[in-house]
Amino acid sequence: MMKSILVLLALVLFSCANNKTNTEQYESQFNDEKSPVEYKRLSNIFYKGSDGGVYIKTHSLIKPPEEVGPAFYRKVPVEDYESYEDISGFYAKDKFNVYRDWSTTDGRFIAIIEEADVKTFSEIEYRLGMDKNHVFYNGKPVEGVDVYSLEILCSNPNIDFPSSYGLYKDSRSVYYKKWKMETIDVESFECISKDSIIIYQDKNWVYEDDYFPDMDSSKRTRRE
């Protein structure tokens, strides 16, 4: 009896391991153009898979930025491809959701921003967005920001001043991208363009560009 139980247990374990291997093999082949899934073009961006999923066609970079690998299909969680539109180079939305839409050396990705309200979401600056409840950086909510007193700081359209991007404040704090700048005086903080550079200062300190976001005290100078 005990021998029969041991034999049965071994068969079950072998079957589970074999199923896992088969699943992994299927998933690895799933996005390959040679896979059994067929793709029908829905738009200039999206494809419908024969499995019912929505896909995009993308490439990985072998030697960035020029040499790309073979095209493959990546499944995306887009609910309504017909209303899908880019908000910027990073955010997009359809009538149901707000999305992050970005590319890496592994190709293009699209992901739902679960916390975002699609009716009120808008982009403020590149990668910085907001809705009625949250401020988002890189598609993730920035904790503690009061959206009703939000003010963008140091917004400078000149591409020679990339360090000016990402500073904003509410009635309580100054933020740089996703970080709260706790040492900065929110009421007196300002950015001044002088001699082709930007000066960041409050009533107590002048801050160097690379003070943000680490708040390294060696990167600030006491005002006289």
N, C-alpha and C positions, 0 to 999 in steps of 0.2 A: 504493500500500500504506500509506504513512505517513498519507495523508488518511483512509483507512478507519479506521485505529487511532484517530486524533484524534476522528472522528465517534463511534465506539463509546465512547470515554472520556467524551465530553460527555454521551452518553445515560445512561451509568451514573451520573455525578455528578448529573444532573437527577433521575434516579429516586430516588437516595438522599435528595436534598434534599426531593423531593416526599413520600417516605415519612416523613421526619422531621416535615414539616408536618402530615401526616395523623395521625401519632401524637400530636403535641402537641394537635391539635384534638380528637382522641378523648379524651385524658386530661382536657382542660379541660371536656368535656361529660360525662365519666364520672360525676361526682358530682351532676350537675344532674338535677332531677326529670323533665326532658323528654328525658333520654337513653334509649337503647333498653334499658338495664338495668332489669329489674323487681325490686321489693323485696317480700319476704314477711316479715311480722312473726314473730319468733321468741320475743320476750319483751317486757317493758316497756322494754328498752334496745336490743335487737339486732334486726337484720333480715338475712335471707338474700338475697343478690343472685342474679340469674339467671346470673351468671358464676361462681357458687360461692363468692364471698367473703362475709365477715361485715361488716356495716355498722352504724353508729350514725347517727341522724338528729339534726342539729344546726343551729345558726344562727350567723351572724356578727353582731357588734354594729356598727350604723352610727353611733349616737350613744350610747355607754355612759352609764349602765347600762341604759337603757330601750328605745331603739329598735333593733329587730333586723331583720336582713335576711331574705330568703326561706329556707325550710328547704332543706337539702341533705343528701346522704348521704356519710359519710366511711368509707372502708374501714379496718378495724382488725385487728390481728393476734391476736385472741382465739381460742384453740384450743378451748375448751370453754365455750360460753355458758351451759350449764345449771348449771355449778358456779361461775360468776363471781359474786363478792361483793365489796362495798366493805369495806376494812379501816378506812378513815378517809375524810376528805375529799380524799385525794390518792392513797393506795395501794389496790390491789385485787388479787385473785388468783383463779385457777381451779385445777383440780387439776394443771395442768401448769406454770404460770408465775406470777410476780409482775409486776404492771403499775403504771405511772404512769397515773393517770386524772385529767386536769386540763382546765381551760377557760381560754381567752384570748378576746380580741376576735375571733379568727378561728374561734371555736367550740370544741367539745369534742374532745379528743385522748385516745387510749389507746395506750401503747407498752410493749413488754416490757422488763423490767429483766433483761438477760441474765445478770448476775452473781449474781442473788439465788437463794437456795435456797428453794423454795416450801414445803418441809416445816417449816422452822425460822424463816421470816420473820415478824416482827411489827413493829407500829409502836410507837415509844417516845414520841415527841412528834409534833406536826404536822410533816410532811415529814421527820421523822427516824425511820429504821427500822433494824432489824438482823436478821441471820441468824447462823448458826453461824460464819461466816467474815468478815463485813463489817459496818460501820456505813454506812448510806446517808443522804445528805442530798439532797433534791430528786431522788431516784431514782438518784443516782450514788454509787459507793463513795467513802468518805473514806479517803484513803491513810494507812496506818500505825497505825490504831486497833487496840488489843488488845481484842477483844470480851469476853474472859474477865475483864478487870478494869474493864469499863465501869461508870461511875457517872454518873447524870444530876444536874446541879447546878442550883440556883436554880429548881427546878420549882415554879411558883406558879400555882395555878388561878385567881387573881384576874385578870380581864381588864384591870385597870388597870395591870398590870405586864408589858406585852408584851415589854419589853426583857430580861426574865428568861428568855425562851425561847431554847433553842438552845445552852446551855452544858452541857458534859459533859467527863468526863476519863477517862483510863485510868491505869495505874500510872506512866506516863512524862510525859504532857502534858495540858494543858487545851485544849479545842477549843470554838470558837464556830461553830455550823453546819458549814461545810465547811473552816474555817480552823483551823490549829494556832496557839495563842497561846503562842509560844515564849518570851516574856518573863515569863510568869506562873509562879510557884513552885507546882508541882502539889500538894505535900504540905500547904501552908498556905492555899491558896486557899479562900475561903468567900464565901457570900452571906448578908447579914444584913438582915432587914426591920426598918426603924426609921422611925417617924414617916411611915408611908405611902410610903416609898421603899425601894429595895433598895440596899444598900451592897456593892460588890464589892471584896474586898481579899485580899492575901496578907501574908506577914510583912514585905514591903518597901514595898508600894504600896497606895494606895486608887485604884480605877479608876472613871472616869465611864462612864455608859451608852454614850456614843459612842466609847469607846476601842475597842470591838469593831466590825468586825473588823480595822481598819487599824493597830491598835497604835500610834496617834499618842502619842508620849511627852508631849505637852502636855496630854493628857487623863488624866493620872495624877498623884497627889501622894504624895510620900515620907512614909511613916509615921514618927512621932516615936518 
